[in-house]
Amino acid sequence: LGIGTLIANNVYDAAYPLHDGEYEGQNDDMNERKLLYQEWARYGVFYKFQPIDLIRKYFGEKIGLYFAWLGLYTEFLIPSSVIGIIVFLYGCITIESDIPSESTVLSLFSEILICFL
């Protein structure tokens, strides 16, 4: 079922495309969609800051605010994730010499073995 069939059967009154203009290609006419694709929506630009003004201009105020919040939230999670990775690696390295960890792991392992036997 295409949108033309749905309009012909009076399921929809009209349909409008969400995005206008090409975003790929070598033509020289630069539209907002192509600019947003080049500055934000490619894998090669993941390390750059988000162009919040372009996002707001293309998608609107609410979506622009959402992506601004998402970028800020992600930046705030980076220190916590680095600390978590360091603590995890430290725990993996020192598990052999830590007696409480070793006894907990051994008792848990023995309980699992008893359940399966």
N, C-alpha and C positions, 0 to 999 in steps of 0.2 A: 504494500500500500504506500503510495507516494502522497505527498502533500497536495498535489494537484487533484488526485482522486478524492481526498478528504474535503477539499474546498468544493469540488463539483457535487458531492453528496450532502452539502450543507452541514457537515460536521464542524468545520471552521468557517468563519466569515472571511478571514484574510490571513495571510502569513507574511512575515517580514524577516529578512535575514538578520541574524544577530551581529554579524561582522561584515563589513564591506571592505573591498579592496584586497589585493594580493599581498601576501606577506613574504613570499619568496620570489626570486627571479632577479634579473639584471636590469630591469627597466628603471629609468631615472626618476620617475614620479614617486616621491616619498610621501606615504600617507601615515596616519597615526598607528595603524596596525603594523606596518612594516618597521617603523621606528621602535615600537614596543617589542617586536620580535628581535630586532638587532640588539637592543639594549638590555633585555630582560629574559626573554623566553627561550634562550638557547643554553645547552649544557656548558658551553665554553665560557659563560659569564657568571657561573655560580658563585664565584668568590667576590664579585662586585656588590656594592650596595644597590638596593632596589631603587629604580627611578619612580619614587612615589608620586611625583607630579604627573608623569606620563600615565601611570596606572589610574590615578584619580581622573585625569582628563578623558581617558578612554572608557573606563568602566563606571565611573561615577564616584560620588563621595563615600558611600557606604563600603563599597568594595575597596577603594583606596585606603580607607581607615582600617579595614580588616587586614590588608597586607602590611600596612605600617605596624599594626599591633603584632602580627605574626613575625615580622622581622625583628622587632624589639624583644619579643618573647624568646625567639631562637637565640638571639645574642645573650640573653640572660641565662639560658640553659647551658651555654658552652663551658663556663667555669665549673658548674656542678658536674657535668659529664667528664671533664678532665680529672677532677678530684675522684670521681667514682671509678674511672679506669685505673688511676694510680693505686687506689685502695684495693681494687680487685687483683691487680698484678702483684702487689705486695703480699696479699693473702695467698695467692698461688705459689709464690716463691718461698714463703716461710711456713707453709703448711706442714712440711716434714719435721721441722724443729719445734713446732708449737704443740705442747702436750695436750692442752684442752681440745684443740682442733683435731688432733690425731685420735684422741679417745672418742670424740663425738663421731668422727667419720667411721672409725672401726666398729663402734657399737651400732651405728646406723647400717653399716654394711652387713654385720652379723644378723641384725633383725630382718633385713631383706632376704638374706640367704635362708633363714629359718622359715619365713613365709612361703618361699618357693619350694622348700624341701618338704 
